């Protein structure tokens, strides 16, 4: 069913582990997730929603009752500046909870917006409470995922001190690493159906500056962004220009 102007909603009696595979794949990059735990996460889901591009998925300061998992598409966290300009605070990829911190805060201080067609799976808070009560390891894993989101935010803030070329190169490197973790990228590139305006709002650059910077990266043989795809010509060179160090993404298993 679909409310007028709203998302397509699929009420489900049961969500399979396959449907939340991006989340399980991401979590297994950094920790051991058993089949029982994967089944418990799937059982906590209630419904699936698909949002059209450029629609709001969650509004600031509105009470929340669910955490939302992105399983397909790209989603942003956004703020509107006093002069009306948009600032993208984060870009979410499949396998990301876009508002897991809302489980504690109960509302957001920013908007969540579909950058492309975006499919979400909703996890009601009462079911999430049951999961973390019955599976203590999953509680720690979900907390870990939230702290990684915070690490990404810190890296984005640090990136504002980089040159325009390094800033854009860093964003391309980060998205490649995060998408690779869920099987959606390799060393040659990945789909990124965003606009240059989106890139500008995510890097605090103007669209004109982004266009000029993309041309510099392309002419250097590092990366080419066009027709909704990032084609990487020299990954090592791109990471060198970006000063990219993927450790802040915590994509490898460590003793915890």
Secondary structure as GFF3:
##gff-version 3
##sequence-region A 1 256
A	DSSP	beta_strand	8	11	.	.	.	ID=ss1
A	DSSP	three_ten_helix	17	20	.	.	.	ID=ss2
A	DSSP	alpha_helix	21	30	.	.	.	ID=ss3
A	DSSP	alpha_helix	35	43	.	.	.	ID=ss4
A	DSSP	beta_strand	47	51	.	.	.	ID=ss5
A	DSSP	beta_strand	56	58	.	.	.	ID=ss6
A	DSSP	beta_strand	66	72	.	.	.	ID=ss7
A	DSSP	beta_strand	75	80	.	.	.	ID=ss8
A	DSSP	beta_strand	86	92	.	.	.	ID=ss9
A	DSSP	alpha_helix	102	105	.	.	.	ID=ss10
A	DSSP	beta_strand	111	114	.	.	.	ID=ss11
A	DSSP	beta_strand	118	124	.	.	.	ID=ss12
A	DSSP	alpha_helix	125	134	.	.	.	ID=ss13
A	DSSP	alpha_helix	136	159	.	.	.	ID=ss14
A	DSSP	alpha_helix	164	180	.	.	.	ID=ss15
A	DSSP	beta_strand	185	186	.	.	.	ID=ss16
A	DSSP	beta_strand	189	191	.	.	.	ID=ss17
A	DSSP	alpha_helix	196	203	.	.	.	ID=ss18
A	DSSP	alpha_helix	207	219	.	.	.	ID=ss19
A	DSSP	beta_strand	223	226	.	.	.	ID=ss20
A	DSSP	beta_strand	229	232	.	.	.	ID=ss21
A	DSSP	alpha_helix	235	242	.	.	.	ID=ss22
A	DSSP	three_ten_helix	246	249	.	.	.	ID=ss23
###
